[in-house]
Amino acid sequence: MSQVPQIRIPATYMRGGTSKGVFFKLTDLPEAAQVPGEARDRLLMRVIGSPDPYQKQIDGMGGATSSTSKTVILSKSESPDHDVDYLFGQVAIDNAFVDWSGNCGNLSAAVGPFAISNGLVDPARIPENGEAEVRIWQANIGKTIVSRVSIRDGEVQETGDFELDGVTFPAAEVPVAFKDPADGEGAIFPTGNLEDELEVPGVGTLKATLINAGIPTVFLNADELGYTGTELQEAINGDAAALEKFETIRAHGAVKMGLIKEVAEAAARQHTPKVAFVAPPADYLASSGKQVKADDIDLVVRALSMGKLHHAMMGTAAVAIASAAAIEGTLVNLAAGGGKRNAVTFGHPSGSLRVGAEASLVDGRWVIDEAVMSRSARVLMEGWVRIPGDSF
């Protein structure tokens, strides 16, 4: 048994939107972990407390859910058009795996505040009072995010009255704009279709919208799956057969989207694509007991992340929802009533969220110019994390 002393690494534990993660400055990491590779992955897994066969992450900073098993590495950007480079790592809970294949939209809201507070943004760009624009390079997918952060007396203002369903307490609003959010350099619709027939052995043939915006997402109709779209977590996460079915759908969706070549490869790509199902607006009680009324929303959406139904909505999936809703003929657009629209309010397990996107048809291909949503962010703890010195 190892008796190597622990080391400590400067870190900040932050909430961004409905997620939490451990934030690092790249230059604060041990030298071996400052570059991509096994050392970095092993370090981050040990910080979070994975892999944990008990799926509790008791011996780490993770919270045993996909929303709380997250890490972020930030550095000053080498690009004159950006302030900070942002790298996101989704840490698997019970497997020895860090997925770098996508972004976290929720934690994107915390990047700007962290960057300002940790000297990664030129002080000349930060007003004494007002709003600072932080230009973020999302390194996982090679895209630009622009965050607007409230500043008071030269410091990030974290408190406020902005309420976000899925987060108990109000905080300062952080508007986040995702520029040209198609994942990587690929087309928004990798199959070229707004609606596909997705053949899934053992499940059937399902109507699907396969979209690459914010994060690769497979959208399905709730009724084809035997759901209403108003389900809460326990209705699905307690059903092993349902979770297995969704994972099978996800794997075949990944193949059809060209993200992997063989279904078996999906196990090593847990973070993407996401699977979500949609339905027309309906009344339901959110997980907090709040009444969500059909008259106040355009559609209902439920999404799975890392194999479980999400307690609210992933930020990147919200970008996918906004993008798909803006394009007539997708399953999301049709569930919202069809027609041209640049914003929707959708119901999720914790309440509702309004998102917007502008779509253009350029040379026969759809382009999302920008998707926008508001989140909030707050520092929960800062100092050092400790891990055994031989962890990586």
C-alpha positions as CSV (number, residue, x, y, z in Angstrom):
1,M,0.0,0.0,0.0
2,S,1.3,3.4,-1.0
3,Q,2.5,5.8,1.7
4,V,3.5,8.6,-0.6
5,P,2.5,12.0,0.9
6,Q,-0.3,14.0,-0.5
7,I,0.3,17.0,-2.7
8,R,-1.8,20.1,-2.9
9,I,-2.9,21.8,-6.1
10,P,-4.5,25.3,-6.3
11,A,-8.2,24.8,-7.3
12,T,-11.6,26.5,-7.2
13,Y,-14.9,24.6,-6.7
14,M,-17.6,26.4,-8.7
15,R,-21.2,26.2,-9.6
16,G,-22.1,27.1,-13.2
17,G,-25.7,26.9,-14.2
18,T,-27.0,23.5,-12.8
19,S,-23.6,21.9,-12.7
20,K,-20.6,22.0,-10.4
21,G,-16.9,21.4,-11.2
22,V,-13.3,21.8,-10.0
23,F,-11.6,24.6,-11.8
24,F,-7.8,24.8,-12.4
25,K,-5.4,27.3,-14.0
26,L,-3.3,25.3,-16.4
27,T,-0.1,26.7,-14.9
28,D,-1.1,25.5,-11.4
29,L,-1.2,21.8,-12.4
30,P,1.9,19.6,-11.9
31,E,4.1,19.8,-14.9
32,A,3.2,16.3,-16.1
33,A,-0.5,17.2,-16.1
34,Q,-0.1,20.5,-18.0
35,V,-0.2,18.5,-21.3
36,P,-2.9,16.1,-22.5
37,G,-2.4,12.5,-21.7
38,E,-2.6,9.8,-19.1
39,A,-1.0,11.8,-16.2
40,R,-3.6,14.6,-16.6
41,D,-6.5,12.1,-16.8
42,R,-5.3,10.2,-13.7
43,L,-4.9,13.4,-11.8
44,L,-8.4,14.6,-12.6
45,M,-10.0,11.3,-11.8
46,R,-8.3,11.2,-8.4
47,V,-9.4,14.7,-7.6
48,I,-13.0,13.8,-8.5
49,G,-12.9,10.4,-6.8
50,S,-13.1,8.1,-9.8
51,P,-13.3,5.3,-10.7
52,D,-15.6,4.4,-7.9
53,P,-17.4,1.0,-8.1
54,Y,-19.8,2.2,-5.3
55,Q,-20.7,5.2,-7.6
56,K,-20.6,7.7,-4.7
57,Q,-17.2,9.4,-5.3
58,I,-16.9,9.7,-1.5
59,D,-13.1,9.9,-1.7
60,G,-13.1,12.9,-4.0
61,M,-14.8,16.2,-5.0
62,G,-17.4,14.6,-7.3
63,G,-21.0,14.5,-6.4
64,A,-21.8,11.1,-8.0
65,T,-23.9,12.6,-10.8
66,S,-23.0,13.6,-14.3
67,S,-23.7,17.3,-13.3
68,T,-21.1,17.2,-10.5
69,S,-18.4,15.0,-12.0
70,K,-16.7,17.7,-14.0
71,T,-13.3,19.4,-14.3
72,V,-12.2,22.6,-16.1
73,I,-8.7,23.8,-17.1
74,L,-8.2,27.4,-18.0
75,S,-5.3,29.4,-19.4
76,K,-4.7,32.8,-21.0
77,S,-5.5,32.5,-24.6
78,E,-2.8,32.6,-27.2
79,S,-5.3,34.1,-29.6
80,P,-5.6,37.9,-29.7
81,D,-9.4,37.5,-30.4
82,H,-10.0,35.6,-27.1
83,D,-9.2,36.2,-23.5
84,V,-9.1,32.6,-22.1
85,D,-8.8,29.1,-23.4
86,Y,-11.3,26.7,-21.8
87,L,-10.9,22.9,-21.7
88,F,-13.6,20.7,-20.2
89,G,-13.2,17.2,-18.9
90,Q,-16.2,15.0,-18.0
91,V,-15.1,12.4,-15.5
92,A,-16.8,9.1,-15.6
93,I,-18.0,7.9,-12.2
94,D,-17.5,4.2,-12.1
95,N,-15.0,3.9,-15.0
96,A,-11.4,5.1,-15.4
97,F,-12.2,7.6,-18.1
98,V,-12.2,11.3,-18.8
99,D,-14.2,12.3,-21.8
100,W,-12.8,15.3,-23.7
101,S,-15.2,15.1,-26.7
102,G,-17.6,17.9,-25.8
103,N,-18.3,21.1,-23.9
104,C,-20.3,21.8,-20.7
105,G,-22.7,24.7,-21.4
106,N,-23.5,25.1,-17.7
107,L,-19.9,25.5,-16.6
108,S,-19.3,27.8,-19.5
109,A,-21.1,30.4,-17.4
110,A,-18.5,30.1,-14.7
111,V,-15.5,30.5,-17.0
112,G,-15.8,34.2,-17.4
113,P,-16.1,34.9,-13.6
114,F,-13.2,32.6,-12.9
115,A,-11.0,34.1,-15.6
116,I,-11.5,37.6,-14.3
117,S,-11.0,36.7,-10.7
118,N,-7.8,34.7,-11.5
119,G,-6.0,37.3,-13.7
120,L,-6.6,35.6,-17.0
121,V,-8.3,38.6,-18.5
122,D,-6.5,41.9,-19.4
123,P,-7.4,44.3,-16.6
124,A,-7.9,47.0,-19.2
125,R,-11.0,45.0,-20.4
126,I,-12.6,45.1,-17.0
127,P,-14.6,48.2,-16.0
128,E,-14.7,49.4,-12.4
129,N,-18.5,49.0,-12.5
130,G,-20.7,47.6,-15.3
131,E,-20.3,44.5,-17.4
132,A,-17.2,42.8,-18.7
133,E,-17.2,40.9,-21.9
134,V,-15.1,37.7,-21.8
135,R,-14.2,36.1,-25.1
136,I,-13.7,32.4,-24.5
137,W,-12.1,29.8,-26.8
138,Q,-13.8,26.5,-26.1
139,A,-10.9,24.2,-26.9
140,N,-12.8,20.9,-26.9
141,I,-14.9,21.8,-29.9
142,G,-13.0,24.8,-31.3
143,K,-15.7,27.4,-30.9
144,T,-16.1,30.9,-29.5
145,I,-18.3,31.7,-26.4
146,V,-18.9,35.2,-25.3
147,S,-19.8,35.7,-21.6
148,R,-21.0,38.9,-20.0
149,V,-20.0,39.2,-16.4
150,S,-21.3,41.9,-13.9
151,I,-18.6,43.9,-12.2
152,R,-18.9,45.9,-9.0
153,D,-16.0,47.9,-7.6
154,G,-13.7,46.1,-9.9
155,E,-14.7,42.6,-8.7
156,V,-17.0,39.9,-10.1
157,Q,-20.5,40.4,-8.8
158,E,-21.8,36.9,-7.9
159,T,-24.9,37.7,-5.9
160,G,-28.2,38.9,-7.5
161,D,-31.8,38.2,-8.1
162,F,-31.6,36.0,-11.2
163,E,-33.4,32.7,-10.6
164,L,-32.6,29.6,-12.6
165,D,-34.8,26.5,-12.3
166,G,-32.7,23.7,-10.9
167,V,-30.7,26.0,-8.7
168,T,-32.1,26.7,-5.2
169,F,-30.8,30.2,-4.6
170,P,-30.8,33.4,-6.8
171,A,-27.5,34.9,-8.1
172,A,-26.2,37.3,-10.6
173,E,-27.3,36.7,-14.2
174,V,-24.5,35.6,-16.7
175,P,-25.7,35.8,-20.3
176,V,-23.8,33.4,-22.5
177,A,-23.6,33.5,-26.3
178,F,-22.4,30.4,-28.2
179,K,-21.1,31.6,-31.6
180,D,-21.6,29.2,-34.6
181,P,-22.2,26.4,-32.1
182,A,-22.0,23.5,-34.5
183,D,-19.7,20.9,-32.9
184,G,-16.3,21.0,-34.5
185,E,-16.2,21.6,-38.3
186,G,-19.0,19.3,-39.2
187,A,-22.4,20.1,-40.6
188,I,-25.2,20.9,-38.1
189,F,-27.1,17.9,-39.5
190,P,-24.5,15.2,-40.1
191,T,-26.9,13.1,-42.2
192,G,-28.1,16.1,-44.2
193,N,-31.6,15.5,-42.9
194,L,-33.9,17.4,-40.5
195,E,-35.5,14.1,-39.7
196,D,-34.1,10.6,-39.9
197,E,-35.3,7.1,-39.4
198,L,-33.0,5.6,-36.7
199,E,-33.0,1.8,-36.7
200,V,-32.2,0.4,-33.3
201,P,-32.0,-3.4,-33.0
202,G,-34.3,-4.6,-30.2
203,V,-36.0,-1.2,-30.0
204,G,-37.4,-0.5,-33.5
205,T,-37.2,2.3,-36.0
206,L,-37.6,5.8,-34.5
207,K,-38.0,9.2,-35.9
208,A,-35.0,11.3,-34.9
209,T,-33.4,14.6,-35.4
210,L,-29.6,14.3,-35.3
211,I,-28.0,17.7,-34.7
212,N,-24.5,18.9,-34.0
213,A,-25.1,22.2,-32.2
214,G,-23.8,23.0,-28.7
215,I,-23.2,19.2,-28.4
216,P,-24.1,16.3,-30.7
217,T,-27.7,15.3,-29.7
218,V,-30.2,12.7,-30.8
219,F,-33.7,14.1,-30.5
220,L,-36.6,11.6,-30.3
221,N,-40.4,11.9,-29.9
222,A,-41.5,11.0,-26.4
223,D,-44.6,9.1,-27.5
224,E,-42.6,6.7,-29.7
225,L,-40.7,5.7,-26.6
226,G,-43.8,5.3,-24.4
227,Y,-43.3,8.6,-22.5
228,T,-45.2,11.9,-22.2
229,G,-42.1,14.1,-21.9
230,T,-43.1,15.2,-18.4
231,E,-41.2,12.4,-16.5
232,L,-39.0,13.2,-13.6
233,Q,-35.7,11.4,-12.8
234,E,-37.1,8.6,-10.7
235,A,-39.4,7.5,-13.6
236,I,-36.4,6.6,-15.7
237,N,-33.3,6.4,-13.6
238,G,-34.9,3.6,-11.5
239,D,-35.7,1.6,-14.6
240,A,-32.7,-0.4,-15.6
241,A,-34.3,-1.6,-18.8
242,A,-35.1,1.9,-19.8
243,L,-31.6,3.1,-19.2
244,E,-30.2,0.2,-21.2
245,K,-32.6,1.0,-24.1
246,F,-31.5,4.7,-24.1
247,E,-27.8,3.6,-24.1
248,T,-28.5,1.4,-27.1
249,I,-30.3,4.2,-28.9
250,R,-27.4,6.6,-28.1
251,A,-24.8,4.1,-29.5
252,H,-26.7,3.7,-32.8
253,G,-27.3,7.4,-33.0
254,A,-23.6,8.0,-32.6
255,V,-22.8,5.7,-35.5
256,K,-25.4,7.3,-37.7
257,M,-24.0,10.8,-36.8
258,G,-20.5,9.6,-37.8
259,L,-19.1,10.1,-34.3
260,I,-18.0,6.5,-34.0
261,K,-17.7,3.7,-36.5
262,E,-18.9,0.8,-34.4
263,V,-21.6,0.6,-31.7
264,A,-19.0,-0.9,-29.3
265,E,-17.0,2.4,-29.4
266,A,-19.8,4.3,-27.6
267,A,-18.6,3.0,-24.2
268,A,-15.5,5.1,-24.6
269,R,-17.5,8.2,-25.6
270,Q,-20.0,8.6,-22.8
271,H,-20.3,12.4,-22.9
272,T,-21.5,12.6,-26.5
273,P,-23.9,12.3,-28.1
274,K,-26.7,13.2,-25.8
275,V,-30.2,11.7,-26.1
276,A,-33.3,13.8,-25.6
277,F,-37.0,13.3,-26.1
278,V,-39.6,16.0,-26.8
279,A,-43.3,16.4,-26.7
280,P,-45.8,19.3,-27.1
281,P,-46.4,21.5,-24.0
282,A,-48.2,19.9,-21.0
283,D,-48.9,20.6,-17.4
284,Y,-46.7,18.9,-14.8
285,L,-45.2,19.2,-11.3
286,A,-41.4,19.9,-11.4
287,S,-39.1,18.1,-9.0
288,S,-39.3,21.0,-6.6
289,G,-43.1,20.8,-6.5
290,K,-43.4,23.9,-8.7
291,Q,-46.3,23.8,-11.2
292,V,-45.2,24.1,-14.8
293,K,-48.1,25.1,-17.0
294,A,-48.5,24.2,-20.6
295,D,-49.5,27.8,-21.4
296,D,-46.2,29.1,-20.2
297,I,-43.9,26.8,-22.3
298,D,-43.6,25.9,-26.0
299,L,-42.6,22.2,-25.5
300,V,-41.3,19.7,-22.9
301,V,-37.9,18.1,-23.2
302,R,-36.1,15.4,-21.2
303,A,-32.4,14.6,-21.7
304,L,-30.0,12.0,-20.6
305,S,-26.4,12.6,-19.6
306,M,-23.8,10.0,-18.8
307,G,-26.5,7.3,-18.8
308,K,-29.0,9.0,-16.5
309,L,-31.9,11.4,-17.0
310,H,-30.6,14.9,-16.1
311,H,-32.2,16.7,-13.2
312,A,-32.7,19.8,-15.3
313,M,-31.1,20.5,-18.7
314,M,-27.4,20.4,-19.8
315,G,-26.4,23.8,-21.1
316,T,-25.0,22.4,-24.3
317,A,-28.2,20.4,-24.9
318,A,-30.1,23.7,-24.3
319,V,-28.1,25.1,-27.2
320,A,-29.1,22.1,-29.3
321,I,-32.7,22.6,-28.4
322,A,-32.6,26.3,-29.3
323,S,-30.8,25.5,-32.6
324,A,-33.2,22.7,-33.6
325,A,-36.3,24.8,-32.6
326,A,-35.1,27.6,-34.9
327,I,-35.2,25.3,-38.0
328,E,-38.6,24.3,-39.4
329,G,-39.1,20.6,-39.7
330,T,-37.0,19.2,-36.9
331,L,-38.7,17.2,-34.2
332,V,-38.0,19.9,-31.7
333,N,-39.5,22.6,-33.9
334,L,-42.6,20.4,-34.6
335,A,-43.1,19.7,-30.9
336,A,-43.1,23.4,-30.3
337,G,-45.8,23.9,-32.9
338,G,-43.8,24.4,-36.0
339,G,-43.1,27.6,-37.9
340,K,-40.3,30.0,-37.8
341,R,-39.1,31.0,-34.4
342,N,-35.9,32.4,-32.8
343,A,-36.6,31.5,-29.2
344,V,-38.4,28.8,-27.2
345,T,-39.3,28.2,-23.6
346,F,-39.1,24.5,-22.7
347,G,-40.1,22.5,-19.7
348,H,-37.5,20.3,-18.0
349,P,-37.6,18.2,-14.8
350,S,-36.7,21.2,-12.6
351,G,-38.8,23.8,-14.3
352,S,-38.4,25.8,-17.5
353,L,-35.8,27.7,-19.5
354,R,-35.9,30.2,-22.3
355,V,-33.3,29.9,-25.0
356,G,-32.8,31.6,-28.3
357,A,-31.0,31.0,-31.6
358,E,-30.7,32.5,-35.1
359,A,-30.6,30.1,-38.0
360,S,-29.7,30.8,-41.6
361,L,-29.8,28.7,-44.7
362,V,-26.4,29.3,-46.5
363,D,-25.7,27.5,-49.8
364,G,-28.3,24.8,-49.0
365,R,-26.8,24.1,-45.5
366,W,-28.2,25.3,-42.2
367,V,-26.0,27.5,-40.0
368,I,-26.6,28.7,-36.5
369,D,-25.2,32.2,-36.2
370,E,-25.5,32.3,-32.4
371,A,-27.4,30.6,-29.5
372,V,-28.0,32.5,-26.3
373,M,-29.1,31.6,-22.8
374,S,-28.7,33.1,-19.3
375,R,-27.2,31.1,-16.4
376,S,-25.6,32.1,-13.1
377,A,-22.3,31.1,-11.4
378,R,-20.8,31.2,-8.0
379,V,-17.5,30.3,-6.3
380,L,-18.3,27.6,-3.6
381,M,-14.8,27.0,-2.3
382,E,-11.3,28.0,-3.2
383,G,-7.9,26.9,-2.0
384,W,-6.2,23.6,-2.7
385,V,-7.3,20.1,-3.5
386,R,-5.1,17.3,-2.2
387,I,-4.3,13.9,-3.8
388,P,-1.7,11.2,-3.1
389,G,1.5,12.2,-4.8
390,D,1.7,9.0,-6.8
391,S,-1.9,9.3,-8.2
392,F,-0.7,10.3,-11.6
